[in-house]
Amino acid sequence: MNQLPDKLYYTIGEVAKHFGLNTSNLRYWEREFKQLHPKKNASGKRKYSKDDVAVIGTINHLVKERGFTIEGAKKHLKDEGKSAVAKVEALEKLGYVKSELQKILRTMQAD
């Protein structure tokens, strides 16, 4: 998973690439999850906010990593709400910190 640049809105292609998904996956999830509602410009192109990206991260975690069905993920998000999103964001940040620490360790061992 690559890091997204720090900006207000992301294209569907950027978000799909970040999570290793197809754009059709994101469009499907948009129909299935009421928590996911990207803005659309005049030509209908989606603009995903950081909150949208966080919700997608949570859905992706539940479905791809924890094995939830779409219905199960919907129920979990409905029941847990923002705390589920916050937990997944924390896990992603910890994963990033871990990878950075591993890079530092490898550099130190190479010397």
mmCIF file of the C-alpha atoms, coordinates in Angstrom:
data_MODEL
# 
_entry.id   MODEL 
# 
loop_
_atom_site.group_PDB 
_atom_site.id 
_atom_site.type_symbol 
_atom_site.label_atom_id 
_atom_site.label_alt_id 
_atom_site.label_comp_id 
_atom_site.label_asym_id 
_atom_site.label_entity_id 
_atom_site.label_seq_id 
_atom_site.pdbx_PDB_ins_code 
_atom_site.Cartn_x 
_atom_site.Cartn_y 
_atom_site.Cartn_z 
_atom_site.occupancy 
_atom_site.B_iso_or_equiv 
_atom_site.pdbx_formal_charge 
_atom_site.auth_seq_id 
_atom_site.auth_comp_id 
_atom_site.auth_asym_id 
_atom_site.auth_atom_id 
_atom_site.pdbx_PDB_model_num 
ATOM 1   C CA . MET A 1 1   ? 0.000   0.000   0.000   1.00 0.00 ? 1   MET A CA 1 
ATOM 2   C CA . ASN A 1 2   ? 1.524   3.303   -1.056  1.00 0.00 ? 2   ASN A CA 1 
ATOM 3   C CA . GLN A 1 3   ? 1.191   6.525   0.935   1.00 0.00 ? 3   GLN A CA 1 
ATOM 4   C CA . LEU A 1 4   ? -1.349  9.050   -0.269  1.00 0.00 ? 4   LEU A CA 1 
ATOM 5   C CA . PRO A 1 5   ? -0.097  12.627  -0.645  1.00 0.00 ? 5   PRO A CA 1 
ATOM 6   C CA . ASP A 1 6   ? -1.435  15.145  1.856   1.00 0.00 ? 6   ASP A CA 1 
ATOM 7   C CA . LYS A 1 7   ? -4.254  16.977  0.097   1.00 0.00 ? 7   LYS A CA 1 
ATOM 8   C CA . LEU A 1 8   ? -7.954  17.736  0.545   1.00 0.00 ? 8   LEU A CA 1 
ATOM 9   C CA . TYR A 1 9   ? -9.381  15.406  -2.089  1.00 0.00 ? 9   TYR A CA 1 
ATOM 10  C CA . TYR A 1 10  ? -8.264  12.284  -3.934  1.00 0.00 ? 10  TYR A CA 1 
ATOM 11  C CA . THR A 1 11  ? -9.383  10.805  -7.242  1.00 0.00 ? 11  THR A CA 1 
ATOM 12  C CA . ILE A 1 12  ? -10.932 7.361   -7.411  1.00 0.00 ? 12  ILE A CA 1 
ATOM 13  C CA . GLY A 1 13  ? -7.766  6.114   -9.141  1.00 0.00 ? 13  GLY A CA 1 
ATOM 14  C CA . GLU A 1 14  ? -5.505  7.371   -6.348  1.00 0.00 ? 14  GLU A CA 1 
ATOM 15  C CA . VAL A 1 15  ? -7.665  5.769   -3.663  1.00 0.00 ? 15  VAL A CA 1 
ATOM 16  C CA . ALA A 1 16  ? -7.981  2.490   -5.561  1.00 0.00 ? 16  ALA A CA 1 
ATOM 17  C CA . LYS A 1 17  ? -4.201  2.299   -6.067  1.00 0.00 ? 17  LYS A CA 1 
ATOM 18  C CA . HIS A 1 18  ? -3.564  3.134   -2.400  1.00 0.00 ? 18  HIS A CA 1 
ATOM 19  C CA . PHE A 1 19  ? -5.643  0.168   -1.247  1.00 0.00 ? 19  PHE A CA 1 
ATOM 20  C CA . GLY A 1 20  ? -4.824  -2.167  -4.132  1.00 0.00 ? 20  GLY A CA 1 
ATOM 21  C CA . LEU A 1 21  ? -8.446  -2.224  -5.289  1.00 0.00 ? 21  LEU A CA 1 
ATOM 22  C CA . ASN A 1 22  ? -10.266 -1.812  -8.566  1.00 0.00 ? 22  ASN A CA 1 
ATOM 23  C CA . THR A 1 23  ? -12.202 1.401   -9.088  1.00 0.00 ? 23  THR A CA 1 
ATOM 24  C CA . SER A 1 24  ? -15.308 -0.752  -9.589  1.00 0.00 ? 24  SER A CA 1 
ATOM 25  C CA . ASN A 1 25  ? -14.813 -2.031  -6.025  1.00 0.00 ? 25  ASN A CA 1 
ATOM 26  C CA . LEU A 1 26  ? -14.974 1.521   -4.707  1.00 0.00 ? 26  LEU A CA 1 
ATOM 27  C CA . ARG A 1 27  ? -18.076 2.345   -6.728  1.00 0.00 ? 27  ARG A CA 1 
ATOM 28  C CA . TYR A 1 28  ? -19.737 -0.835  -5.419  1.00 0.00 ? 28  TYR A CA 1 
ATOM 29  C CA . TRP A 1 29  ? -18.809 -0.026  -1.811  1.00 0.00 ? 29  TRP A CA 1 
ATOM 30  C CA . GLU A 1 30  ? -20.167 3.477   -2.314  1.00 0.00 ? 30  GLU A CA 1 
ATOM 31  C CA . ARG A 1 31  ? -23.569 1.959   -3.143  1.00 0.00 ? 31  ARG A CA 1 
ATOM 32  C CA . GLU A 1 32  ? -23.437 -0.526  -0.257  1.00 0.00 ? 32  GLU A CA 1 
ATOM 33  C CA . PHE A 1 33  ? -22.106 1.613   2.620   1.00 0.00 ? 33  PHE A CA 1 
ATOM 34  C CA . LYS A 1 34  ? -24.039 4.743   3.565   1.00 0.00 ? 34  LYS A CA 1 
ATOM 35  C CA . GLN A 1 35  ? -20.971 6.020   5.478   1.00 0.00 ? 35  GLN A CA 1 
ATOM 36  C CA . LEU A 1 36  ? -19.124 6.385   2.179   1.00 0.00 ? 36  LEU A CA 1 
ATOM 37  C CA . HIS A 1 37  ? -20.239 9.405   0.182   1.00 0.00 ? 37  HIS A CA 1 
ATOM 38  C CA . PRO A 1 38  ? -17.557 11.122  -1.917  1.00 0.00 ? 38  PRO A CA 1 
ATOM 39  C CA . LYS A 1 39  ? -18.350 14.464  -3.477  1.00 0.00 ? 39  LYS A CA 1 
ATOM 40  C CA . LYS A 1 40  ? -18.792 14.628  -7.222  1.00 0.00 ? 40  LYS A CA 1 
ATOM 41  C CA . ASN A 1 41  ? -17.789 17.535  -9.425  1.00 0.00 ? 41  ASN A CA 1 
ATOM 42  C CA . ALA A 1 42  ? -19.911 18.916  -12.264 1.00 0.00 ? 42  ALA A CA 1 
ATOM 43  C CA . SER A 1 43  ? -18.746 16.182  -14.643 1.00 0.00 ? 43  SER A CA 1 
ATOM 44  C CA . GLY A 1 44  ? -19.543 13.455  -12.092 1.00 0.00 ? 44  GLY A CA 1 
ATOM 45  C CA . LYS A 1 45  ? -15.956 12.610  -11.112 1.00 0.00 ? 45  LYS A CA 1 
ATOM 46  C CA . ARG A 1 46  ? -15.630 11.460  -7.531  1.00 0.00 ? 46  ARG A CA 1 
ATOM 47  C CA . LYS A 1 47  ? -13.548 13.443  -5.030  1.00 0.00 ? 47  LYS A CA 1 
ATOM 48  C CA . TYR A 1 48  ? -12.715 11.428  -1.908  1.00 0.00 ? 48  TYR A CA 1 
ATOM 49  C CA . SER A 1 49  ? -12.004 13.306  1.317   1.00 0.00 ? 49  SER A CA 1 
ATOM 50  C CA . LYS A 1 50  ? -9.692  12.064  4.073   1.00 0.00 ? 50  LYS A CA 1 
ATOM 51  C CA . ASP A 1 51  ? -12.791 10.887  5.964   1.00 0.00 ? 51  ASP A CA 1 
ATOM 52  C CA . ASP A 1 52  ? -13.913 8.898   2.902   1.00 0.00 ? 52  ASP A CA 1 
ATOM 53  C CA . VAL A 1 53  ? -10.438 7.347   2.657   1.00 0.00 ? 53  VAL A CA 1 
ATOM 54  C CA . ALA A 1 54  ? -10.606 6.408   6.352   1.00 0.00 ? 54  ALA A CA 1 
ATOM 55  C CA . VAL A 1 55  ? -13.976 4.693   5.834   1.00 0.00 ? 55  VAL A CA 1 
ATOM 56  C CA . ILE A 1 56  ? -12.610 2.845   2.789   1.00 0.00 ? 56  ILE A CA 1 
ATOM 57  C CA . GLY A 1 57  ? -9.623  1.756   4.874   1.00 0.00 ? 57  GLY A CA 1 
ATOM 58  C CA . THR A 1 58  ? -11.978 0.371   7.490   1.00 0.00 ? 58  THR A CA 1 
ATOM 59  C CA . ILE A 1 59  ? -14.129 -1.447  4.937   1.00 0.00 ? 59  ILE A CA 1 
ATOM 60  C CA . ASN A 1 60  ? -11.019 -2.841  3.255   1.00 0.00 ? 60  ASN A CA 1 
ATOM 61  C CA . HIS A 1 61  ? -9.648  -4.028  6.599   1.00 0.00 ? 61  HIS A CA 1 
ATOM 62  C CA . LEU A 1 62  ? -12.910 -5.700  7.580   1.00 0.00 ? 62  LEU A CA 1 
ATOM 63  C CA . VAL A 1 63  ? -13.511 -7.387  4.219   1.00 0.00 ? 63  VAL A CA 1 
ATOM 64  C CA . LYS A 1 64  ? -10.009 -8.203  2.978   1.00 0.00 ? 64  LYS A CA 1 
ATOM 65  C CA . GLU A 1 65  ? -8.073  -8.767  6.204   1.00 0.00 ? 65  GLU A CA 1 
ATOM 66  C CA . ARG A 1 66  ? -10.654 -9.931  8.724   1.00 0.00 ? 66  ARG A CA 1 
ATOM 67  C CA . GLY A 1 67  ? -12.828 -11.864 6.264   1.00 0.00 ? 67  GLY A CA 1 
ATOM 68  C CA . PHE A 1 68  ? -16.116 -10.078 6.890   1.00 0.00 ? 68  PHE A CA 1 
ATOM 69  C CA . THR A 1 69  ? -18.879 -10.349 4.313   1.00 0.00 ? 69  THR A CA 1 
ATOM 70  C CA . ILE A 1 70  ? -20.248 -7.081  2.932   1.00 0.00 ? 70  ILE A CA 1 
ATOM 71  C CA . GLU A 1 71  ? -23.313 -7.487  5.147   1.00 0.00 ? 71  GLU A CA 1 
ATOM 72  C CA . GLY A 1 72  ? -21.130 -8.203  8.175   1.00 0.00 ? 72  GLY A CA 1 
ATOM 73  C CA . ALA A 1 73  ? -18.956 -5.169  7.469   1.00 0.00 ? 73  ALA A CA 1 
ATOM 74  C CA . LYS A 1 74  ? -22.084 -3.002  7.108   1.00 0.00 ? 74  LYS A CA 1 
ATOM 75  C CA . LYS A 1 75  ? -23.386 -4.208  10.458  1.00 0.00 ? 75  LYS A CA 1 
ATOM 76  C CA . HIS A 1 76  ? -20.006 -3.718  12.130  1.00 0.00 ? 76  HIS A CA 1 
ATOM 77  C CA . LEU A 1 77  ? -19.698 -0.149  10.827  1.00 0.00 ? 77  LEU A CA 1 
ATOM 78  C CA . LYS A 1 78  ? -23.259 0.618   11.863  1.00 0.00 ? 78  LYS A CA 1 
ATOM 79  C CA . ASP A 1 79  ? -22.725 -0.774  15.371  1.00 0.00 ? 79  ASP A CA 1 
ATOM 80  C CA . GLU A 1 80  ? -19.192 0.546   15.952  1.00 0.00 ? 80  GLU A CA 1 
ATOM 81  C CA . GLY A 1 81  ? -19.388 3.756   13.934  1.00 0.00 ? 81  GLY A CA 1 
ATOM 82  C CA . LYS A 1 82  ? -16.423 6.103   14.188  1.00 0.00 ? 82  LYS A CA 1 
ATOM 83  C CA . SER A 1 83  ? -14.626 3.948   16.757  1.00 0.00 ? 83  SER A CA 1 
ATOM 84  C CA . ALA A 1 84  ? -14.175 1.229   14.103  1.00 0.00 ? 84  ALA A CA 1 
ATOM 85  C CA . VAL A 1 85  ? -12.642 3.761   11.721  1.00 0.00 ? 85  VAL A CA 1 
ATOM 86  C CA . ALA A 1 86  ? -10.378 5.123   14.467  1.00 0.00 ? 86  ALA A CA 1 
ATOM 87  C CA . LYS A 1 87  ? -9.160  1.619   15.337  1.00 0.00 ? 87  LYS A CA 1 
ATOM 88  C CA . VAL A 1 88  ? -8.243  0.833   11.735  1.00 0.00 ? 88  VAL A CA 1 
ATOM 89  C CA . GLU A 1 89  ? -6.500  4.202   11.338  1.00 0.00 ? 89  GLU A CA 1 
ATOM 90  C CA . ALA A 1 90  ? -4.465  3.462   14.456  1.00 0.00 ? 90  ALA A CA 1 
ATOM 91  C CA . LEU A 1 91  ? -3.528  0.011   13.102  1.00 0.00 ? 91  LEU A CA 1 
ATOM 92  C CA . GLU A 1 92  ? -2.435  1.546   9.787   1.00 0.00 ? 92  GLU A CA 1 
ATOM 93  C CA . LYS A 1 93  ? -0.280  4.128   11.577  1.00 0.00 ? 93  LYS A CA 1 
ATOM 94  C CA . LEU A 1 94  ? 1.284   1.437   13.739  1.00 0.00 ? 94  LEU A CA 1 
ATOM 95  C CA . GLY A 1 95  ? 2.017   -0.626  10.632  1.00 0.00 ? 95  GLY A CA 1 
ATOM 96  C CA . TYR A 1 96  ? 3.727   2.380   9.053   1.00 0.00 ? 96  TYR A CA 1 
ATOM 97  C CA . VAL A 1 97  ? 5.798   3.025   12.190  1.00 0.00 ? 97  VAL A CA 1 
ATOM 98  C CA . LYS A 1 98  ? 6.766   -0.647  12.311  1.00 0.00 ? 98  LYS A CA 1 
ATOM 99  C CA . SER A 1 99  ? 7.943   -0.625  8.698   1.00 0.00 ? 99  SER A CA 1 
ATOM 100 C CA . GLU A 1 100 ? 9.984   2.548   9.289   1.00 0.00 ? 100 GLU A CA 1 
ATOM 101 C CA . LEU A 1 101 ? 11.592  1.044   12.399  1.00 0.00 ? 101 LEU A CA 1 
ATOM 102 C CA . GLN A 1 102 ? 12.432  -2.107  10.448  1.00 0.00 ? 102 GLN A CA 1 
ATOM 103 C CA . LYS A 1 103 ? 14.134  0.026   7.775   1.00 0.00 ? 103 LYS A CA 1 
ATOM 104 C CA . ILE A 1 104 ? 16.194  1.767   10.449  1.00 0.00 ? 104 ILE A CA 1 
ATOM 105 C CA . LEU A 1 105 ? 17.139  -1.570  11.988  1.00 0.00 ? 105 LEU A CA 1 
ATOM 106 C CA . ARG A 1 106 ? 18.240  -2.954  8.624   1.00 0.00 ? 106 ARG A CA 1 
ATOM 107 C CA . THR A 1 107 ? 20.328  0.171   8.015   1.00 0.00 ? 107 THR A CA 1 
ATOM 108 C CA . MET A 1 108 ? 21.979  -0.170  11.425  1.00 0.00 ? 108 MET A CA 1 
ATOM 109 C CA . GLN A 1 109 ? 22.717  -3.859  10.870  1.00 0.00 ? 109 GLN A CA 1 
ATOM 110 C CA . ALA A 1 110 ? 24.294  -3.136  7.478   1.00 0.00 ? 110 ALA A CA 1 
ATOM 111 C CA . ASP A 1 111 ? 26.920  -0.906  9.073   1.00 0.00 ? 111 ASP A CA 1 
# 
